[in-house]
């Protein structure tokens, strides 16, 4: 993906120092731990403040996918990919439909994992197991996508001297050490730093394109002459795909397990409110710059097909380097932020996976009497093992970034009704949600395997439609289910 | 709870309308590429995104349940 960049030694030195400083952050986060509870390790003691929460939510949503996948897709499909801007704002709109109630419940019930809410609201063993399986598949997919990009970047940074596999191993080691030391505190603090660096990089990149690379007006004028077909509005099937993308990403990304845990980790409802408000504004800048870069690249670097289009950001960086010291500084900043973003996104997912294993598998099924610290250790061991396997797999797969990005949403989307409908419709039973989840997963997986998009709808969106339809039908048609005693069915 | 749902229902309606405005299904094909710098329909989509963002900010800042209320 990323060809060798002619970086100066001081640039490489900065990137190296930055990466190792993450270890210091991990060490500092460890010193701030209050106790050995799962809540302290996996949720940072539920004390996350406004800026850290907003930037860690930002970093969770925008990673290697945002820079490489989004620019690549903008290059491939043109202006119809503007739908991603609406999608990223829709993510925050989605949060607002369940996060306020979920946050309140999490405080009262001391939730740690997304499954804790499911178990509380829908006390069904079958549903709980299925949700854990789905979340695990999604999180593994998420980590895998980040690892693939990490390897390519290290290979590019070193001019091919360091093999992608060894690059991934080195970065994964740094990532595991700092996240093991401080849990969510480390991850959120590193997220906040890289999120701020990435935003600064976007500002500077927009300035440099205007100042040193011919300007935005000239770039878009050239685009209109060279590739007018990429400027066409979506019509027919493409228009439905636009709508389907907003649903797929808007609803799917709002129930990322690691994002749900950040809702739990907020210091107060007011902190969460303000963070979400900030999150609604950030796409207007971050996504617009990324899309604009992908669009102007259509005319600047013609002829890239398929997964080769994911190289667009690397090509832009190469041109930025040629503009002088400021360009060099921006590329250095962006590369550091991108690497940190990939690592923090991967370790957020890994931390979520670890927490699910510790609380929803290890304590529930393997050692019900295990202490919190024993559960945390079990989760950490799982994280190390899973990461080792995924590093190996990352060298085998050959999917484009966007395909990896979509695949996880197909599954994640089917969990959404348990949150959206479960929070807002108090009489929904576990049975309805379970039947809907089965119908949704079947539709989405069959559709994805067939590789088809009937009427322009993604398989995940079709699955969600089937899911909701079955939930509603079973709720009204089937006789009332026997309520489970003593838990949250029928809440709030 | 029910009051909270009602207040969110109002802005949800607005959000959905805005999302649909951003979907340029209706844009006349022969005029789609007019517009300064980028096509007119893309300006409409960007404007709709801005509006959507402002609505979400508004929605985020109001109608939250009491943190300490009984579940």
Boltz contact constraints between the chains, C-beta under 6 A:
constraints:
  - contact:
      token1: [A, 79]
      token2: [B, 42]
      max_distance: 6.0
  - contact:
      token1: [A, 82]
      token2: [B, 45]
      max_distance: 6.0
  - contact:
      token1: [A, 85]
      token2: [B, 49]
      max_distance: 6.0
  - contact:
      token1: [A, 86]
      token2: [B, 22]
      max_distance: 6.0
  - contact:
      token1: [A, 86]
      token2: [B, 49]
      max_distance: 6.0
  - contact:
      token1: [A, 89]
      token2: [B, 52]
      max_distance: 6.0
  - contact:
      token1: [A, 89]
      token2: [B, 53]
      max_distance: 6.0
  - contact:
      token1: [A, 92]
      token2: [B, 56]
      max_distance: 6.0
  - contact:
      token1: [A, 93]
      token2: [B, 15]
      max_distance: 6.0
  - contact:
      token1: [A, 93]
      token2: [B, 56]
      max_distance: 6.0
  - contact:
      token1: [A, 96]
      token2: [B, 59]
      max_distance: 6.0
  - contact:
      token1: [A, 96]
      token2: [B, 60]
      max_distance: 6.0
  - contact:
      token1: [A, 100]
      token2: [B, 64]
      max_distance: 6.0
  - contact:
      token1: [A, 100]
      token2: [B, 65]
      max_distance: 6.0
  - contact:
      token1: [A, 104]
      token2: [B, 65]
      max_distance: 6.0
  - contact:
      token1: [A, 104]
      token2: [B, 67]
      max_distance: 6.0
  - contact:
      token1: [A, 105]
      token2: [B, 71]
      max_distance: 6.0
  - contact:
      token1: [A, 108]
      token2: [B, 71]
      max_distance: 6.0
  - contact:
      token1: [A, 220]
      token2: [B, 37]
      max_distance: 6.0
  - contact:
      token1: [A, 231]
      token2: [B, 33]
      max_distance: 6.0
  - contact:
      token1: [A, 231]
      token2: [B, 39]
      max_distance: 6.0
  - contact:
      token1: [A, 233]
      token2: [B, 24]
      max_distance: 6.0
  - contact:
      token1: [A, 233]
      token2: [B, 27]
      max_distance: 6.0
  - contact:
      token1: [A, 233]
      token2: [B, 32]
      max_distance: 6.0
  - contact:
      token1: [A, 233]
      token2: [B, 41]
      max_distance: 6.0
  - contact:
      token1: [A, 239]
      token2: [B, 25]
      max_distance: 6.0
  - contact:
      token1: [A, 242]
      token2: [B, 23]
      max_distance: 6.0
  - contact:
      token1: [A, 243]
      token2: [B, 23]
      max_distance: 6.0
  - contact:
      token1: [A, 246]
      token2: [B, 19]
      max_distance: 6.0
  - contact:
      token1: [A, 269]
      token2: [B, 64]
      max_distance: 6.0
  - contact:
      token1: [A, 269]
      token2: [B, 67]
      max_distance: 6.0
  - contact:
      token1: [A, 273]
      token2: [B, 60]
      max_distance: 6.0
  - contact:
      token1: [A, 273]
      token2: [B, 64]
      max_distance: 6.0
  - contact:
      token1: [A, 276]
      token2: [B, 60]
      max_distance: 6.0
  - contact:
      token1: [A, 277]
      token2: [B, 57]
      max_distance: 6.0
  - contact:
      token1: [A, 277]
      token2: [B, 60]
      max_distance: 6.0
  - contact:
      token1: [A, 277]
      token2: [B, 61]
      max_distance: 6.0
  - contact:
      token1: [A, 280]
      token2: [B, 53]
      max_distance: 6.0
  - contact:
      token1: [A, 280]
      token2: [B, 56]
      max_distance: 6.0
  - contact:
      token1: [A, 280]
      token2: [B, 57]
      max_distance: 6.0
  - contact:
      token1: [A, 281]
      token2: [B, 53]
      max_distance: 6.0
  - contact:
      token1: [A, 284]
      token2: [B, 53]
      max_distance: 6.0
  - contact:
      token1: [A, 491]
      token2: [B, 71]
      max_distance: 6.0
  - contact:
      token1: [A, 492]
      token2: [B, 71]
      max_distance: 6.0
